[in-house]
Amino acid sequence: MTSTQTDRAVSLTVDGEPVSGVVEPRRTLSDFLRKDCGKTGVHVGCEHGVCGACTVVLDGRTARSCCTLAVQVEGSEVETVESLAEGSQLHPLQEAFWEHHGLQCGFCTPGLLLTVRELLADNPDPTDDEIRAGISGNLCRCTGYQFIVDAVRAAAAKLRAG
């Protein structure tokens, strides 16, 4: 990208690594993460913050990266779905989604995983209704949600057991 007078420097931490770049003020965080940082687990669906596919963790809370500008996160810490696994060891949430068929095409999965991680941090033993309410901001066109609910319930039990 050729720098212009309106471009802005941005520095942040992404998945525990310091990252810097020069961006147009209108560049979204999702585009910065995907194109500049190689974090392709950040999916872009609706580009209006409705579908949840672009969900990341921004300074400890989930956020829609398609509605956040890269320049707004100066100095922040961002976690993507790539931060869940440790090497080849899947996070218990990822294992549960796999074991309970909580994903099909996988497009919504990264956003769901980060949303559910936050849900379970706030409520380690949610009811099915609480799980459904917790994931209501994430759209899935494939699963019908029951397998996702099953996966979240199983992950919650694994996480509580330690």
C-alpha positions in Angstrom: 0.0 0.0 0.0 1.3 3.4 -0.9 1.2 5.8 2.1 -0.8 9.1 1.8 -1.0 12.1 4.0 -4.2 10.8 5.6 -2.8 7.4 6.4 -2.3 6.7 10.1 0.2 4.5 12.0 -1.3 1.9 14.2 0.3 -0.3 16.8 -1.4 -3.0 18.8 -1.0 -6.6 20.1 -2.6 -9.4 18.1 -2.7 -12.8 19.6 0.1 -11.9 22.0 2.4 -10.4 19.3 3.1 -6.7 18.7 1.9 -5.5 15.3 2.3 -2.2 13.6 1.1 -0.9 10.3 0.1 2.2 8.3 -3.6 2.2 7.4 -6.2 4.5 5.8 -8.4 5.9 8.5 -11.4 4.1 7.1 -9.7 0.6 7.1 -11.7 -1.8 9.3 -10.0 -3.9 11.9 -11.2 -7.0 10.2 -9.4 -6.0 7.0 -6.3 -5.1 8.9 -6.3 -8.4 10.8 -7.0 -10.5 7.6 -4.8 -8.7 5.1 -2.0 -7.2 7.2 -1.7 -9.7 10.0 -2.7 -12.9 8.1 -5.5 -13.8 10.6 -7.8 -15.4 8.1 -9.9 -16.9 11.0 -11.5 -13.4 11.2 -14.4 -13.8 8.7 -16.3 -11.0 7.1 -19.9 -11.7 6.4 -22.5 -8.9 6.6 -20.1 -6.0 7.1 -22.7 -4.5 9.4 -22.0 -6.2 12.7 -25.1 -8.4 12.5 -23.8 -11.9 11.7 -21.0 -12.2 14.2 -18.5 -13.9 11.8 -16.0 -11.1 12.4 -16.0 -11.4 16.2 -12.7 -10.9 18.0 -11.7 -10.2 21.6 -10.7 -6.5 22.0 -9.2 -5.6 25.3 -10.9 -8.6 27.0 -14.4 -8.3 25.5 -15.9 -9.5 22.3 -16.2 -7.0 19.5 -17.3 -6.9 15.9 -14.1 -6.2 13.9 -16.0 -5.2 10.7 -17.5 -2.2 12.6 -14.3 -1.2 14.3 -11.7 0.9 12.5 -8.1 -0.2 12.8 -7.1 3.3 14.0 -9.6 2.9 16.9 -7.6 0.1 18.5 -4.3 1.9 18.8 -2.5 0.3 21.8 -5.2 -2.3 22.3 -4.9 -6.1 22.7 -6.8 -8.2 20.1 -7.3 -11.9 20.2 -8.6 -13.9 17.2 -9.7 -17.5 17.0 -6.1 -18.4 16.1 -5.2 -17.7 19.7 -7.4 -20.5 21.1 -5.4 -23.6 20.2 -1.9 -24.1 21.6 0.0 -25.6 18.7 -1.8 -28.7 17.6 -3.7 -28.9 20.9 -7.2 -27.7 20.4 -9.0 -25.6 23.0 -11.8 -27.5 24.8 -14.3 -25.4 22.9 -12.8 -26.4 19.6 -12.8 -30.0 20.7 -16.4 -29.9 21.8 -17.5 -28.2 18.5 -15.8 -31.0 16.6 -17.0 -33.8 18.8 -20.6 -32.6 18.8 -20.9 -31.5 15.2 -21.3 -27.8 16.2 -20.0 -26.7 12.8 -20.6 -27.6 9.2 -19.3 -25.1 6.7 -17.3 -23.4 9.5 -17.9 -19.8 8.4 -19.6 -18.7 11.6 -17.4 -20.9 13.9 -14.6 -18.5 14.7 -17.0 -15.9 15.9 -19.1 -18.4 17.8 -16.0 -19.9 19.5 -14.9 -16.5 20.8 -18.5 -15.5 21.8 -18.9 -18.8 23.7 -15.6 -18.4 25.4 -16.8 -15.1 26.8 -20.2 -16.6 27.7 -18.6 -19.4 29.7 -16.1 -17.0 31.4 -19.1 -15.0 32.6 -21.4 -18.1 33.3 -19.5 -21.4 33.6 -22.7 -23.5 33.8 -25.3 -21.9 31.5 -28.7 -23.5 30.8 -29.7 -24.2 27.2 -31.8 -21.0 27.1 -28.8 -19.0 28.4 -26.6 -20.6 25.7 -29.1 -19.7 23.0 -29.4 -16.1 24.3 -25.6 -15.9 24.5 -25.1 -16.9 20.9 -28.1 -15.1 19.5 -25.8 -12.4 17.9 -24.1 -15.0 15.8 -25.8 -16.3 12.7 -25.3 -19.9 11.4 -27.0 -21.0 8.2 -26.0 -24.7 8.5 -26.5 -26.3 11.9 -29.9 -25.3 13.2 -28.1 -24.4 16.4 -28.9 -27.5 18.5 -25.5 -29.1 17.8 -23.9 -25.8 18.8 -25.9 -25.8 22.1 -24.8 -29.4 22.7 -21.2 -28.4 22.0 -21.3 -25.5 24.4 -22.8 -27.6 27.1 -20.1 -30.2 26.7 -17.3 -27.6 26.6 -18.7 -26.0 29.7 -18.6 -29.3 31.5 -15.0 -29.9 30.4 -13.9 -26.5 31.4 -15.5 -26.8 34.8 -13.8 -30.1 35.4 -10.5 -28.4 34.7 
